[in-house]
Each structure stands twice: as structure tokens, then as C-alpha cells.
Amino acid sequence: MRDSDKIIEKKKALTQYLDDMGALWSYRIELDTILSDRELIVKSLTYLELEEMDLLFDIFPYETVRDVWIKEMLPSDYNIILNKILAYLIFEVDNFNKFRKDVCGKMH
């Protein structure tokens, strides 16, 4: 099996796993459904337990996941606690408030 085929299978499996846990309740998920990369990363960061994050990083490079987190999740005031947890435990941010201000200030 080619590497690209393996990645597709892993994306399908992660999509199905998120659906099985109820995280994709607003989506119509079939056995071969794959979310877009952005959606898969955001949903995974939002719903996976920290111990399960290897499922995500086995598919996407760290830099890609971090970039999606910064662009899609960090600016939101909705998940501030989740963003702090991700910042400190996954993305090795030393000072969340300063990082968020610096990054989000540049984005808007």
C-alpha cells in the first residue's frame, strides 16, 4: 500500500472514530467519509483525549496541526480553556496570553 493510501485510510479511520464518539453529530458520515483536513484537525483537537492525539499526529505533521490550531481555534473566545490546554501541553507555548495576543493581533 502506498503512503498516500495509508494516509487516506488513517483519515477515514479517524473520521469514523470521531463519528463513533458522537463528535460529528451534525455531519452525514458514511463508511468512506473523510472530513477535510482542516475539519479533521479541528474536530480532533476539540474532542480527542490527550492520549489519543497520536491518531492525529500520525496523519498530519506537527506544523500543519499547529497552523490550523492558530488560524481556526486560537482566535475563538469560545474554547479558551481548551486552547490553553492545547497551547501548554501540545504546542509548547510558554505564555498563553502573550502568545494569543501576539498571534491574533497579527491575524486581524
C-alpha positions in Angstrom: 0.0 0.0 0.0 1.4 3.4 -1.0 1.9 6.1 1.7 -0.9 8.2 0.3 -3.3 5.3 0.5 -2.2 4.7 4.1 -2.9 8.3 5.0 -6.3 8.2 3.3 -7.1 5.0 5.3 -6.0 6.7 8.6 -8.1 9.8 7.8 -11.1 7.5 7.2 -10.5 5.7 10.4 -10.1 8.9 12.4 -13.3 10.3 10.9 -15.1 7.2 11.8 -13.7 7.2 15.3 -14.8 10.8 15.8 -18.2 9.9 14.5 -18.5 6.9 16.8 -17.7 9.1 19.8 -20.5 11.5 18.8 -18.3 14.4 17.8 -19.6 14.6 14.3 -23.3 14.7 15.1 -24.0 17.4 12.6 -22.4 15.6 9.7 -23.7 12.8 7.5 -20.9 10.2 7.9 -20.7 7.1 5.7 -18.0 4.4 6.0 -15.8 6.0 3.3 -16.4 9.6 4.5 -13.3 11.7 5.1 -13.6 15.2 6.6 -11.5 18.0 5.1 -8.0 18.2 6.6 -9.0 21.4 8.4 -12.2 19.9 9.9 -10.4 16.7 10.8 -7.7 18.6 12.7 -10.2 21.0 14.5 -12.5 18.2 15.5 -9.6 16.0 16.6 -8.1 18.8 18.7 -11.5 19.5 20.2 -12.7 16.0 21.0 -9.8 13.6 21.3 -8.2 12.9 24.7 -4.6 13.9 25.0 -3.6 10.3 25.0 -5.3 9.9 21.6 -3.6 12.8 19.9 -1.1 10.4 18.3 -4.0 9.4 15.9 -3.9 13.0 14.6 -0.1 13.4 14.5 0.2 10.1 12.7 -1.6 11.7 9.8 -0.5 15.3 9.8 2.8 16.9 10.5 3.1 18.9 13.8 3.4 22.2 11.8 0.2 21.6 9.9 -1.8 20.8 13.0 -0.3 23.9 14.8 -1.1 26.1 11.9 -4.7 25.0 11.8 -5.0 25.5 15.6 -3.6 29.0 15.3 -5.9 30.0 12.4 -9.1 28.2 13.3 -9.2 27.8 17.1 -6.9 30.2 18.8 -8.8 33.4 17.9 -12.1 32.0 19.4 -13.2 33.0 22.8 -15.5 30.0 22.9 -12.9 27.4 23.8 -10.4 29.4 25.8 -9.7 26.6 28.4 -9.2 24.0 25.6 -6.9 26.4 23.8 -4.9 26.9 27.0 -4.5 23.2 27.5 -3.5 22.7 23.8 -1.1 25.6 24.0 0.8 24.3 27.1 0.6 20.6 26.6 0.7 20.1 22.8 2.1 23.2 21.2 4.7 24.1 23.9 3.6 27.7 24.4 5.2 29.3 27.5 2.8 32.2 28.0 -0.6 31.6 26.5 -2.0 35.2 26.9 1.0 36.8 25.3 1.2 34.2 22.5 -2.5 34.6 21.8 -2.3 38.4 21.8 0.8 38.4 19.5 -0.7 35.9 17.1 -4.3 37.0 17.0 -3.2 40.6 16.9 -1.3 39.9 13.7 -4.2 38.0 12.2 -6.9 40.7 12.5 
